Amino acid sequence: MDELRMKKTAASVIAKQFKQLTDPKTAIPYFNVELSSGSNLFSWNVGIMIDNEESIYNGGYLKGLMTFPFDYPYSPPTFRFVPAIYHPNIYKDGRVCISILHQSGDETSGEPDNETWSPVQTAETVLMSIISLLEDPNLDSPANVDAAVDLKKSKKLYEERVLLEVKRSQLNIPKDFLYKKKAEIDNLRNNVSNQVDDHGNSSSVHGSQSVTNTVASSSSSWFDPQQQKKSFWHDSDVEDEELEVEFSESDEEQ
């Protein structure tokens, strides 16, 4: 595959995955994604809202830069937290060290191929894996040795430092970022489910239209595509690689 065709293929795949993460019908409410600059599909600004009451990161809004190679999805993207966060598997410059971001077939990594990157992975699976890594660090192969040592020797002090970073990150939550906590979403879905019988008929006194409106109203409150157009990126010290990629609707469908 020649270089131009490879870039076009990558741009098409990335465009579809970007749409999936920003379309209100498919978007995950705790991810906030936008292109870093103009029409450069190969560089994304990503905001991750942590919604897990059992997590030390609960309530945090972590920002990162996801960069895609020209031969994506055959090679993995990279992800860097900006600013860097204190974690055993995150380098001091913010780069994330996780199996899914490592090329499969690399014998030097010492990682089984079923844990490393493959073309069936997506940007969404990468983000979900990163969230999982935050909760379950790998202390056997730390990227930040100081953080790993602190976690082993004094978990309390380690967690105090993380909590300070979480509070700092909350200052970066965009005012226009519409977000519903997972518990509220689950509660709504349960309420709707209780109003519908096995045949899909509503038991609500207002009829099935009431149930439909409830779901539609909730979905729109998770994510507003008009609000998404507003920039949520602040204080970035990242110098984006300048690569403008134009694509048409026909390219996206290929």
C-alpha positions in Angstrom: 0.0 0.0 0.0 1.5 3.3 -1.0 1.9 6.1 1.5 -0.9 8.3 0.2 -3.4 5.5 0.1 -2.3 4.4 3.6 -2.9 7.9 5.0 -6.3 8.1 3.3 -7.3 4.7 4.8 -6.1 5.9 8.2 -8.1 9.1 7.9 -11.2 7.2 7.0 -11.0 4.9 10.0 -10.2 7.7 12.4 -13.1 9.8 11.1 -15.5 7.0 11.7 -14.2 6.4 15.2 -14.3 10.2 16.0 -17.9 10.3 14.8 -18.8 7.4 17.1 -17.3 9.2 20.1 -19.0 12.5 19.3 -22.4 11.4 17.9 -25.0 11.9 20.6 -26.5 8.5 19.6 -23.3 6.6 20.4 -21.1 9.0 22.5 -20.0 7.9 25.9 -21.0 10.7 28.3 -17.7 10.8 30.2 -15.5 11.3 27.2 -15.1 14.8 25.7 -13.3 14.6 22.3 -12.4 17.2 19.7 -9.8 17.6 17.0 -6.6 19.3 18.2 -6.5 21.8 15.3 -8.7 22.4 12.3 -9.2 19.3 10.2 -6.2 17.4 11.5 -7.9 14.0 12.2 -4.6 12.5 13.4 -4.5 14.5 16.7 -7.3 14.6 19.3 -7.8 16.5 22.5 -9.5 14.2 25.0 -11.1 14.9 28.3 -12.0 12.0 30.6 -14.4 12.4 33.4 -13.9 9.7 36.1 -17.2 8.5 37.4 -16.6 5.8 40.0 -17.3 6.5 43.6 -14.9 3.7 44.6 -12.1 5.3 42.7 -9.5 7.7 44.1 -9.9 9.6 40.8 -13.6 10.0 41.2 -14.8 13.4 40.0 -11.5 14.1 38.2 -11.4 15.5 34.7 -8.2 14.3 33.0 -7.0 15.8 29.8 -4.9 14.1 27.2 -3.6 14.2 23.7 -4.2 11.2 21.5 -2.1 11.0 18.3 -2.6 8.5 15.5 0.1 7.2 13.1 -0.3 7.3 9.3 -0.7 3.6 9.2 -3.5 3.4 11.7 -5.1 1.0 12.6 -2.2 -1.3 11.8 -0.1 0.6 14.4 -1.4 1.9 17.7 -2.0 5.5 18.6 -0.1 7.2 21.5 -1.7 8.9 24.5 -0.2 11.5 26.7 -1.9 13.2 29.7 -1.6 16.9 29.7 -0.6 17.8 32.3 1.0 14.6 33.4 -0.6 12.8 36.4 1.2 10.9 39.2 0.8 7.2 38.4 3.1 4.2 38.3 2.3 3.5 34.6 2.5 7.1 33.4 5.8 8.7 32.5 6.7 12.0 34.0 6.0 13.6 30.6 2.5 12.2 30.6 2.9 9.3 28.2 0.9 6.3 29.1 2.6 2.9 29.3 0.0 0.2 28.7 0.0 -3.0 26.7 -2.8 -2.0 24.3 -0.6 0.9 23.0 2.3 -1.4 22.3 2.8 -3.0 18.9 1.9 -6.7 18.7 4.7 -9.0 17.8 7.3 -7.0 19.6 9.3 -9.7 21.4 11.3 -7.1 23.4 8.2 -5.9 25.2 7.7 -9.2 27.0 3.9 -8.9 26.6 1.6 -11.5 25.1 0.1 -10.6 21.8 -3.5 -10.9 23.1 -2.8 -7.9 25.4 -1.1 -5.7 22.8 -2.4 -3.6 19.9 -4.3 -5.2 17.0 -6.2 -3.5 14.2 -9.6 -4.5 15.7 -8.9 -2.2 18.6 -10.4 1.4 18.5 -9.8 4.7 20.1 -12.7 3.9 22.5 -11.2 0.7 23.7 -7.9 2.5 24.3 -9.6 5.1 26.5 -11.5 2.4 28.4 -8.2 0.5 28.9 -6.6 3.7 30.2 -9.4 4.2 32.8 -8.9 0.6 33.9 -5.2 1.2 34.2 -5.8 4.2 36.5 -7.6 1.9 38.9 -5.3 -1.1 38.6 -1.7 0.0 38.1 1.0 -2.5 37.1 3.7 -2.2 39.7 5.9 -4.9 38.1 6.8 -2.7 35.1 6.5 1.0 36.3 7.0 3.9 34.0 7.2 6.2 37.0 9.4 4.5 39.6 8.9 7.1 42.2 5.1 6.7 42.0 5.4 3.0 42.2 7.7 3.2 45.3 5.3 5.6 47.0 2.3 3.4 46.3 4.1 0.4 47.8 5.6 2.1 50.8 2.9 4.6 51.8 -0.5 4.2 50.0 -2.0 6.9 52.1 0.6 9.6 51.0 0.3 8.4 47.4 -3.5 8.8 47.5 -3.2 12.2 49.1 -1.1 13.4 46.2 -3.6 11.9 43.7 -6.5 13.6 45.4 -4.7 16.9 45.1 -4.3 16.3 41.4 -8.0 15.4 41.1 -9.0 18.7 42.7 -6.7 20.5 40.4 -8.2 18.8 37.4 -11.7 19.8 38.3 -10.8 23.4 37.5 -10.5 22.3 33.9 -14.0 20.9 33.6 -15.5 22.9 30.6 -18.6 24.9 31.5 -20.3 23.6 28.4 -19.5 20.0 29.1 -22.8 18.3 29.6 -22.4 15.2 31.7 -24.7 12.9 33.6 -23.3 10.6 36.3 -23.5 6.9 35.4 -25.6 6.2 38.5 -28.2 8.8 37.3 -28.2 7.2 33.8 -28.7 3.7 35.2 -31.5 4.9 37.4 -33.3 6.5 34.5 -32.9 3.4 32.4 -34.3 1.3 35.2 -37.3 3.6 35.6 -38.0 3.4 31.9 -37.6 -0.4 31.9 -40.1 -0.6 34.7 -42.7 1.3 32.6 -42.4 -1.1 29.6 -43.7 -4.6 29.5 -42.2 -7.6 27.6 -44.0 -6.5 24.4 -42.6 -3.0 24.5 -45.9 -1.4 25.7 -45.7 1.4 28.2 -47.5 1.1 31.5 -47.1 4.9 32.1 -50.3 6.9 32.5 -48.9 9.2 29.8 -48.4 6.3 27.4 -45.4 5.2 25.4 -44.7 8.7 24.1 -43.8 9.7 27.6 -41.2 7.0 27.9 -39.8 7.9 24.5 -39.5 11.6 25.5 -37.9 10.7 28.7 -35.1 8.7 27.0 -34.7 11.3 24.3 -34.4 14.1 26.8 -31.9 12.2 28.9 -29.8 11.4 25.8 -29.6 15.0 24.7 -28.4 16.0 28.2 -25.5 13.6 28.1 -24.0 15.2 25.1 -24.8 18.3 23.0 -23.1 18.3 19.6 -23.5 22.1 19.4 -21.7 22.5 22.7 -19.0 20.1 21.5 -17.9 22.7 19.0 -16.8 24.9 21.8 -13.2 24.4 22.8 -12.5 22.7 26.1 -8.7 22.8 25.9 -6.8 25.0 28.3 -3.2 25.6 29.3 -1.8 23.1 26.8 1.9 23.1 26.3 1.7 20.6 23.5 3.1 21.6 20.1 0.8 19.8 17.6 2.4 18.3 14.6 1.0 20.2 11.6 -0.8 17.8 9.3 -4.0 19.0 7.7 -6.0 16.1 6.2 -9.1 16.8 4.1 -11.7 14.1 3.7 -15.0 13.9 1.9 -18.2 12.0 2.8 -17.3 9.5 0.1 -13.9 8.9 1.8 -15.6 8.3 5.1 -17.9 5.7 3.6 -15.0 3.7 2.1 
